[in-house]
Amino acid sequence: MNIPRLTLIGAGPGDIDLVTMKGIRAIKSADVVLYDALANEELLAFAKPNALRIYVGKRLGKYVYTQEEINQKIVALALEYGHVVRLKGGDPFVFGRGFEEIEYARNFNIECEVVSGVTSAIAAPASIGIPVTTRGFAESFWVITGTTKAGTLSNDIALAAQSSATVVILMGMSKLAQICEVFASHGKSETPMAVIQNGTRKNVNFAIGTVSTMIQTVKEQQISNPAVIVIGEVVSLHPSFIEKFSEEIAVSSRL
């Protein structure tokens, strides 16, 4: 019998090349791979031919399994087959509910390991040339969930709106209008803002503008969920923002 164990792997933000070598080695040794919607399915090719591949993700708000069912499945499969790999998009400990799965499995004396991944909170902005920090623009950054367990907007967003830090919001597209309202209420209507869908992938799509223009810009660019929201002066470093700002200055000077 194989020894029951669980490896929780961060699959990274989407680009298959951004997964770690340690993660690849774990996938190759897996007897079962449970993968999420945001994990690049090309990674499944590294698994053994006879390894079980089971989709447990969520799309368009619809769950294949609840979190409790996933927890139970991890344990049952580990006891039956041995090595279970849980493949999650980004980093499993950044709003990935990874610790809940580890905690549950440990209750059954299942050996657990975490392989960190590249979080989309940093990689998605970087993939289009936006740093989350750089001297003279931002000394720190917040990473916040847009939607709490209760389905409401996180109170931390209002706190972040009062700082000069870069604010990165994950799982916030359904609350985009509310987020913009919060920042506007704190005098941040003209703060640079970006929304990035499929960051690091070939089909990346993004909108660049300000808090006051973002709702319209997202509609024009046809950006949908899931996407990463970035608010802060660092967004002004993106070439399209610089170009737009330069055009506005030129127009104003002619008036």
Rosetta blueprint (number, residue, H / E / L):
1 M L
2 N L
3 I L
4 P L
5 R E
6 L E
7 T E
8 L E
9 I E
10 G E
11 A L
12 G E
13 P L
14 G L
15 D L
16 I H
17 D H
18 L H
19 V L
20 T L
21 M H
22 K H
23 G H
24 I H
25 R H
26 A H
27 I H
28 K H
29 S L
30 A L
31 D L
32 V E
33 V E
34 L E
35 Y E
36 D L
37 A L
38 L L
39 A L
40 N L
41 E H
42 E H
43 L H
44 L H
45 A H
46 F H
47 A L
48 K L
49 P L
50 N L
51 A L
52 L E
53 R E
54 I E
55 Y E
56 V L
57 G L
58 K E
59 R E
60 L L
61 G L
62 K E
63 Y E
64 V L
65 Y L
66 T L
67 Q H
68 E H
69 E H
70 I H
71 N H
72 Q H
73 K H
74 I H
75 V H
76 A H
77 L H
78 A H
79 L H
80 E H
81 Y H
82 G L
83 H E
84 V E
85 V E
86 R E
87 L E
88 K E
89 G L
90 G E
91 D L
92 P L
93 F L
94 V L
95 F L
96 G L
97 R L
98 G H
99 F H
100 E H
101 E H
102 I H
103 E H
104 Y H
105 A H
106 R H
107 N L
108 F L
109 N L
110 I L
111 E E
112 C E
113 E E
114 V E
115 V E
116 S L
117 G L
118 V L
119 T L
120 S H
121 A H
122 I H
123 A H
124 A H
125 P H
126 A H
127 S H
128 I L
129 G L
130 I L
131 P L
132 V L
133 T L
134 T E
135 R L
136 G L
137 F L
138 A E
139 E L
140 S L
141 F E
142 W E
143 V E
144 I E
145 T E
146 G L
147 T E
148 T L
149 K L
150 A L
151 G L
152 T L
153 L E
154 S L
155 N L
156 D H
157 I H
158 A H
159 L H
160 A H
161 A L
162 Q L
163 S L
164 S L
165 A L
166 T E
167 V E
168 V E
169 I E
170 L E
171 M L
172 G L
173 M H
174 S H
175 K H
176 L H
177 A H
178 Q H
179 I H
180 C H
181 E H
182 V H
183 F H
184 A H
185 S H
186 H L
187 G L
188 K L
189 S L
190 E L
191 T L
192 P E
193 M E
194 A E
195 V E
196 I E
197 Q E
198 N L
199 G L
200 T L
201 R L
202 K L
203 N L
204 V L
205 N E
206 F E
207 A E
208 I E
209 G E
210 T E
211 V L
212 S L
213 T L
214 M H
215 I H
216 Q H
217 T H
218 V H
219 K H
220 E H
221 Q H
222 Q L
223 I L
224 S L
225 N L
226 P L
227 A E
228 V E
229 I E
230 V E
231 I E
232 G L
233 E H
234 V H
235 V H
236 S H
237 L H
238 H L
239 P H
240 S H
241 F H
242 I H
243 E H
244 K H
245 F H
246 S H
247 E H
248 E H
249 I H
250 A H
251 V H
252 S H
253 S H
254 R H
255 L L
